[in-house]
């Protein structure tokens, strides 16, 4: 789990710093945001492995951000630990009901936080992002960063690789060009939507005649990866 990206969302800089120091000493990489707007931009751009989210934030509350993230299929699988001074049982239940994976009440010790964080990451699974993904004879191995087709290496550029990895881990759902830009290029990078079409064509070419039809055009929406015709 060392090297995982953890997003700390808290409007108090000293708390963010204290948490970041504890997590970095434990081998994690930290991202920081002081409000939900900053947090959402980072989440779209960087897709952190876990979010430490303060309940009380200026503007939109942490609980509302958690609800929004868990309802969105693009972010719903990111584990969330709520941080709050609220210790009442009903608030804890509310946090868990919107989809938070755990709940820790301030003040807390850095050791307790790290232990809870490790437990949530373990429950989130052996990083699905590291397990090979196979569809028929098409195999993508995230660890070696290789794609093979019926046992033979497939040549494709880094953007086509990221597109294929996203598609293979999010099958059977249509995505707009804007959503693909957010997930593959990163939300803070300016790329025209028509650029997606160019890379889709390159990806299909790399997949060859047998597998190019897995990347389907959804008229009026965008694209999906599907084994169904």
TIVOVEX-850747 format. One record per residue (C-alpha): residue in three letters; x, y, z; residue number from 1. Coordinates in nm, 2 decimals, always signed. Example, Ala and Ser with C-alpha at 12.3 -4.5 7.8 and 13.67 -1.06 7.14 Angstrom:
TIVOVEX-850747
['ala' [+1.23 -0.45 +0.78] 1]
['ser' [+1.37 -0.11 +0.71] 2]
//
This chain:
TIVOVEX-850747
['unk' [+0.00 +0.00 +0.00] 1]
['unk' [+0.30 +0.23 +0.03] 2]
['unk' [+0.30 +0.49 -0.24] 3]
['unk' [-0.08 +0.53 -0.25] 4]
['unk' [-0.21 +0.88 -0.31] 5]
['unk' [-0.42 +1.01 -0.02] 6]
['unk' [-0.63 +1.33 -0.06] 7]
['unk' [-0.67 +1.53 +0.27] 8]
['unk' [-0.96 +1.76 +0.26] 9]
['unk' [-0.98 +2.00 +0.56] 10]
['unk' [-1.01 +2.38 +0.58] 11]
['unk' [-0.76 +2.40 +0.87] 12]
['unk' [-0.40 +2.40 +0.74] 13]
['unk' [-0.24 +2.28 +1.07] 14]
['unk' [-0.46 +1.97 +1.07] 15]
['unk' [-0.38 +1.90 +0.70] 16]
['unk' [-0.01 +1.94 +0.78] 17]
['unk' [-0.03 +1.71 +1.09] 18]
['unk' [-0.21 +1.44 +0.89] 19]
['unk' [+0.03 +1.48 +0.59] 20]
['unk' [+0.34 +1.44 +0.81] 21]
['unk' [+0.20 +1.12 +0.97] 22]
['unk' [+0.10 +0.97 +0.64] 23]
['unk' [+0.42 +1.06 +0.46] 24]
['unk' [+0.62 +0.90 +0.75] 25]
['unk' [+0.41 +0.58 +0.69] 26]
['unk' [+0.50 +0.59 +0.32] 27]
['unk' [+0.20 +0.75 +0.16] 28]
['unk' [+0.19 +1.04 -0.09] 29]
['unk' [-0.04 +1.32 +0.01] 30]
['unk' [-0.26 +1.57 -0.18] 31]
['unk' [-0.44 +1.85 +0.00] 32]
['unk' [-0.75 +2.06 -0.05] 33]
['unk' [-0.91 +2.32 +0.18] 34]
['unk' [-1.26 +2.30 +0.03] 35]
['unk' [-1.49 +2.08 -0.17] 36]
['unk' [-1.43 +2.27 -0.50] 37]
['unk' [-1.05 +2.22 -0.48] 38]
['unk' [-1.11 +1.86 -0.37] 39]
['unk' [-1.33 +1.78 -0.66] 40]
['unk' [-1.08 +1.92 -0.91] 41]
['unk' [-0.80 +1.71 -0.76] 42]
['unk' [-1.02 +1.40 -0.75] 43]
['unk' [-1.11 +1.43 -1.12] 44]
['unk' [-0.75 +1.50 -1.22] 45]
['unk' [-0.56 +1.26 -1.00] 46]
['unk' [-0.81 +0.99 -0.89] 47]
['unk' [-0.66 +0.94 -0.54] 48]
['unk' [-0.66 +0.60 -0.38] 49]
['unk' [-0.84 +0.72 -0.06] 50]
['unk' [-1.00 +1.05 +0.06] 51]
['unk' [-0.98 +1.18 +0.42] 52]
['unk' [-1.27 +1.42 +0.42] 53]
['unk' [-1.36 +1.67 +0.69] 54]
['unk' [-1.74 +1.68 +0.77] 55]
['unk' [-1.75 +2.06 +0.83] 56]
['unk' [-1.62 +2.26 +0.53] 57]
['unk' [-1.69 +2.61 +0.41] 58]
['unk' [-1.95 +2.62 +0.14] 59]
['unk' [-2.05 +2.27 +0.04] 60]
['unk' [-2.01 +2.03 +0.33] 61]
['unk' [-1.79 +1.72 +0.33] 62]
['unk' [-2.10 +1.50 +0.36] 63]
['unk' [-2.25 +1.65 +0.05] 64]
['unk' [-1.92 +1.59 -0.14] 65]
['unk' [-1.91 +1.23 -0.02] 66]
['unk' [-2.27 +1.18 -0.14] 67]
['unk' [-2.19 +1.33 -0.48] 68]
['unk' [-1.88 +1.12 -0.52] 69]
['unk' [-2.05 +0.79 -0.42] 70]
['unk' [-2.33 +0.85 -0.66] 71]
['unk' [-2.10 +0.90 -0.96] 72]
['unk' [-1.98 +0.58 -1.12] 73]
['unk' [-1.65 +0.75 -1.21] 74]
['unk' [-1.56 +0.82 -0.84] 75]
['unk' [-1.79 +0.58 -0.65] 76]
['unk' [-1.52 +0.33 -0.59] 77]
['unk' [-1.28 +0.57 -0.41] 78]
['unk' [-1.27 +0.49 -0.04] 79]
['unk' [-1.37 +0.78 +0.19] 80]
['unk' [-1.29 +0.82 +0.56] 81]
['unk' [-1.49 +1.11 +0.73] 82]
['unk' [-1.30 +1.33 +0.97] 83]
['unk' [-1.51 +1.52 +1.21] 84]
['unk' [-1.55 +1.67 +1.56] 85]
['unk' [-1.90 +1.54 +1.56] 86]
['unk' [-1.92 +1.23 +1.78] 87]
['unk' [-2.30 +1.18 +1.79] 88]
['unk' [-2.43 +0.85 +1.68] 89]
['unk' [-2.67 +0.99 +1.42] 90]
['unk' [-2.40 +1.19 +1.25] 91]
['unk' [-2.19 +0.87 +1.23] 92]
['unk' [-2.48 +0.68 +1.08] 93]
['unk' [-2.54 +0.97 +0.83] 94]
['unk' [-2.18 +0.95 +0.72] 95]
['unk' [-2.19 +0.58 +0.66] 96]
['unk' [-2.53 +0.60 +0.49] 97]
['unk' [-2.40 +0.83 +0.21] 98]
['unk' [-2.13 +0.58 +0.14] 99]
['unk' [-1.83 +0.67 +0.36] 100]
['unk' [-1.61 +0.37 +0.43] 101]
['unk' [-1.51 +0.47 +0.79] 102]
['unk' [-1.55 +0.75 +1.04] 103]
['unk' [-1.29 +0.89 +1.28] 104]
['unk' [-1.36 +1.16 +1.54] 105]
['unk' [-1.13 +1.45 +1.62] 106]
['unk' [-0.90 +1.46 +1.81] 107]
['unk' [-0.73 +1.14 +1.69] 108]
['unk' [-0.38 +1.01 +1.71] 109]
['unk' [-0.17 +0.98 +1.39] 110]
['unk' [-0.12 +0.61 +1.47] 111]
['unk' [-0.49 +0.54 +1.49] 112]
['unk' [-0.55 +0.73 +1.17] 113]
['unk' [-0.28 +0.53 +0.98] 114]
['unk' [-0.42 +0.20 +1.12] 115]
['unk' [-0.78 +0.29 +1.01] 116]
['unk' [-0.66 +0.40 +0.67] 117]
['unk' [-0.47 +0.08 +0.61] 118]
['unk' [-0.77 -0.12 +0.71] 119]
['unk' [-1.00 +0.07 +0.46] 120]
['unk' [-0.74 +0.03 +0.18] 121]
['unk' [-0.72 -0.35 +0.25] 122]
['unk' [-1.10 -0.37 +0.24] 123]
['unk' [-1.09 -0.19 -0.09] 124]
['unk' [-0.91 -0.49 -0.23] 125]
['unk' [-0.58 -0.58 -0.36] 126]
['unk' [-0.55 -0.29 -0.60] 127]
['unk' [-0.77 -0.40 -0.88] 128]
['unk' [-0.56 -0.16 -1.08] 129]
['unk' [-0.27 -0.41 -1.05] 130]
['unk' [-0.45 -0.72 -1.15] 131]
['unk' [-0.43 -0.83 -1.52] 132]
['unk' [-0.75 -0.77 -1.71] 133]
['unk' [-0.85 -1.02 -1.98] 134]
['unk' [-1.13 -1.01 -2.24] 135]
['unk' [-1.12 -1.30 -2.47] 136]
['unk' [-0.76 -1.30 -2.61] 137]
['unk' [-0.71 -0.94 -2.52] 138]
['unk' [-0.49 -0.91 -2.20] 139]
['unk' [-0.38 -0.59 -2.03] 140]
['unk' [-0.12 -0.62 -1.75] 141]
['unk' [-0.10 -0.29 -1.55] 142]
['unk' [+0.22 -0.40 -1.37] 143]
['unk' [+0.43 -0.46 -1.68] 144]
['unk' [+0.23 -0.20 -1.87] 145]
['unk' [+0.19 -0.44 -2.16] 146]
['unk' [-0.10 -0.54 -2.38] 147]
['unk' [-0.11 -0.87 -2.57] 148]
['unk' [-0.36 -0.99 -2.83] 149]
['unk' [-0.38 -1.37 -2.85] 150]
['unk' [-0.04 -1.39 -2.69] 151]
['unk' [+0.13 -1.14 -2.92] 152]
['unk' [+0.24 -0.79 -2.81] 153]
['unk' [+0.01 -0.51 -2.92] 154]
['unk' [+0.18 -0.18 -3.01] 155]
['unk' [+0.00 +0.13 -2.89] 156]
['unk' [+0.09 +0.47 -2.75] 157]
['unk' [+0.06 +0.57 -2.38] 158]
['unk' [-0.27 +0.76 -2.44] 159]
['unk' [-0.42 +0.46 -2.62] 160]
['unk' [-0.30 +0.24 -2.33] 161]
['unk' [-0.47 +0.46 -2.07] 162]
['unk' [-0.79 +0.46 -2.28] 163]
['unk' [-0.79 +0.09 -2.30] 164]
['unk' [-0.72 +0.04 -1.93] 165]
['unk' [-1.00 +0.27 -1.84] 166]
['unk' [-1.24 +0.10 -2.08] 167]
['unk' [-1.15 -0.25 -1.97] 168]
['unk' [-1.20 -0.16 -1.60] 169]
['unk' [-1.53 +0.02 -1.68] 170]
['unk' [-1.70 -0.21 -1.93] 171]
['unk' [-2.06 -0.19 -2.06] 172]
['unk' [-2.12 +0.18 -1.98] 173]
['unk' [-2.13 +0.47 -2.23] 174]
['unk' [-1.90 +0.76 -2.16] 175]
['unk' [-1.91 +1.11 -2.31] 176]
['unk' [-1.60 +1.25 -2.46] 177]
['unk' [-1.59 +1.49 -2.17] 178]
['unk' [-1.59 +1.21 -1.92] 179]
['unk' [-1.31 +1.03 -2.11] 180]
['unk' [-1.11 +1.35 -2.11] 181]
['unk' [-1.15 +1.38 -1.73] 182]
['unk' [-1.06 +1.02 -1.66] 183]
['unk' [-0.78 +0.96 -1.92] 184]
['unk' [-0.62 +1.30 -1.98] 185]
['unk' [-0.70 +1.46 -1.64] 186]
['unk' [-0.96 +1.73 -1.56] 187]
['unk' [-0.71 +2.02 -1.55] 188]
['unk' [-0.56 +1.95 -1.89] 189]
['unk' [-0.70 +2.14 -2.18] 190]
['unk' [-0.76 +1.90 -2.47] 191]
['unk' [-1.04 +1.94 -2.73] 192]
['unk' [-1.31 +1.67 -2.73] 193]
['unk' [-1.24 +1.58 -3.09] 194]
['unk' [-0.89 +1.47 -2.98] 195]
['unk' [-1.07 +1.17 -2.81] 196]
['unk' [-1.20 +1.06 -3.15] 197]
['unk' [-0.84 +1.06 -3.29] 198]
['unk' [-0.71 +0.84 -3.01] 199]
['unk' [-1.02 +0.61 -3.03] 200]
['unk' [-0.93 +0.55 -3.40] 201]
['unk' [-0.57 +0.48 -3.30] 202]
['unk' [-0.68 +0.24 -3.03] 203]
['unk' [-0.91 +0.05 -3.27] 204]
['unk' [-0.62 +0.02 -3.52] 205]
['unk' [-0.39 -0.12 -3.24] 206]
['unk' [-0.66 -0.37 -3.14] 207]
['unk' [-0.69 -0.50 -3.50] 208]
['unk' [-0.98 -0.65 -3.68] 209]
['unk' [-1.07 -0.91 -3.42] 210]
['unk' [-1.10 -0.67 -3.12] 211]
['unk' [-1.16 -0.32 -3.26] 212]
['unk' [-1.53 -0.37 -3.23] 213]
['unk' [-1.50 -0.39 -2.85] 214]
['unk' [-1.47 -0.01 -2.86] 215]
['unk' [-1.82 +0.09 -2.97] 216]
['unk' [-1.95 +0.43 -3.08] 217]
['unk' [-2.26 +0.53 -2.89] 218]
['unk' [-2.45 +0.77 -3.12] 219]
['unk' [-2.53 +1.10 -2.95] 220]
['unk' [-2.32 +1.01 -2.64] 221]
['unk' [-1.97 +0.89 -2.69] 222]
['unk' [-1.81 +0.55 -2.65] 223]
['unk' [-1.83 +0.23 -2.46] 224]
['unk' [-1.63 -0.09 -2.42] 225]
['unk' [-1.85 -0.39 -2.46] 226]
['unk' [-1.84 -0.76 -2.56] 227]
['unk' [-2.20 -0.73 -2.67] 228]
['unk' [-2.27 -0.63 -3.03] 229]
//
